[in-house]
Structures are given as C-alpha cells and as structure tokens.
C-alpha cells in the first residue's frame, strides 16, 4: 500500500493566540472567513465539543456550492483542534469531493496554535487522508499545490477578518 506524508501549511498571524483560537472555534467567526478565495458562507451550524460537528455550506463563482462536515476528535483550549474533515451534502451526509471522485472521503485535520512573539500566533494546519486506497492517495498527493492555493486564500481572509476585531 502506498503511503503519503501529511499536507501541512503554517501562517503567522498578527493576533493573540486566544483570539485566533476563538475565531477558529466559534461559528459566528468561522462563517466570516473560512472559505477559499471567491467563496462565501451560506450555512454554518456548530457544536464545538469532542464528538460534536461543524456543518457548513459555501457558495462560489457561478453559484457553485460545496458542503462540508467536521467531526471534532480533540480540543485543547488555545492549543489544538483535531477533527475529521469531509465533504457533505446539504443535509450533512458524507459525499465525495464535488470536483474529484477520487478525493479521499475523510481527512484527519490537525490545527495547532503557538505563540509567535508579542501579540502574534503561528497557526499550522495538517491534513492526512484516512482509510484510503492508492488512487485516493495519488489524488491527494497531486493536489498539494491546489491545497496551498486554497489555504493561502483562507489565510488572507482570516488576516483581514482578524484586523476588524
């Protein structure tokens, strides 16, 4: 069986760690920034606790919609959020990626929050496919540049949003 390394991306944000954690863990904040460039939130319901979920919908160019589901596995206040990330339908049922039938059905996603100097926070997001086959791992590995682009767009939105708080 083929193995892969996690996808990982970091950003240093000009905001204290407790605030950054809050905008990652409260739905009223997430719906303002957590989406790729060109997309906006159309649905956001969260139960932020271990075993709880975040079900969200995004709308992008030409009315294209994407839905997602997160299931929280570990929460360490101001330090770490571990969850299972999946695409979903509008009712919360798991689905495949709307643009890639071979994208892994579930990703283990870990986000860490570290102090990075006075009033700054380093956020690191790591994704690793779960229960996949070789085709899905190949799809994941070939999509790394696109994931960088998507996360960079979300980080830009996050930075702009943090500047308003």
LINQUI-V796219 format. One record per residue. N is the residue number from 1. RES is the residue in one letter. OMEGA is omega as a letter, one per 20 degrees, with the letter a starting at -180 (none if undefined). NEAR is the number of other C-alpha atoms within 8 Angstrom. Layout:
# LINQUI-V796219
n=(N N)
res=(RES RES)
omega=(OMEGA OMEGA)
near=(NEAR NEAR)
This chain:
# LINQUI-V796219
n=(1 2 3 4 5 6 7 8 9 10 11 12 13 14 15 16 17 18 19 20 21 22 23 24 25 26 27 28 29 30 31 32 33 34 35 36 37 38 39 40 41 42 43 44 45 46 47 48 49 50 51 52 53 54 55 56 57 58 59 60 61 62 63 64 65 66 67 68 69 70 71 72 73 74 75 76 77 78 79 80 81 82 83 84 85 86 87 88 89 90 91 92 93 94 95 96 97 98 99 100 101 102 103 104 105 106 107 108 109 110 111 112 113 114 115 116 117 118 119 120 121 122 123 124 125 126 127 128 129 130 131 132 133 134 135 136 137 138 139 140 141 142 143 144 145 146 147 148 149 150 151 152 153 154 155 156 157 158 159 160 161 162 163 164 165)
res=(X X X X X X X X X X X X X X X X X X X X X X X X X X X X X X X X X X X X X X X X X X X X X X X X X X X X X X X X X X X X X X X X X X X X X X X X X X X X X X X X X X X X X X X X X X X X X X X X X X X X X X X X X X X X X X X X X X X X X X X X X X X X X X X X X X X X X X X X X X X X X X X X X X X X X X X X X X X X X X X X X X X X X)
omega=(r r r r r r a r a r r a a r r a a r r r a a r a r a a r a a r a a r r r r r r a r a r r a r a r r a r a r r a r r r a a r r r r r r r r r r a r a r r a r a a r r a r a r r a r a r r r a r r r a r a a a r r a a r r a r r r a a r a a a r a a r r r r r r r r r r a r a a r r r r r a a a a r r r r a a r r r r r r r r r r r r a r a none)
near=(4 6 5 6 5 8 8 8 9 8 8 9 9 9 10 11 13 7 8 12 12 10 10 8 9 10 10 6 11 11 11 9 11 10 10 9 8 6 10 11 13 8 9 11 9 10 7 10 8 9 7 10 13 12 13 12 13 13 12 10 7 4 6 7 8 11 13 13 14 11 12 15 10 9 10 7 6 9 9 12 12 12 12 12 12 12 14 14 11 7 5 10 7 10 9 12 10 6 4 7 7 9 10 13 13 11 12 12 12 12 11 11 14 9 11 9 6 6 10 13 16 13 12 12 11 11 11 10 13 9 5 9 8 8 7 11 14 8 11 11 8 7 8 9 7 7 8 9 8 10 10 8 11 13 9 8 11 10 10 8 10 10 6 5 4)
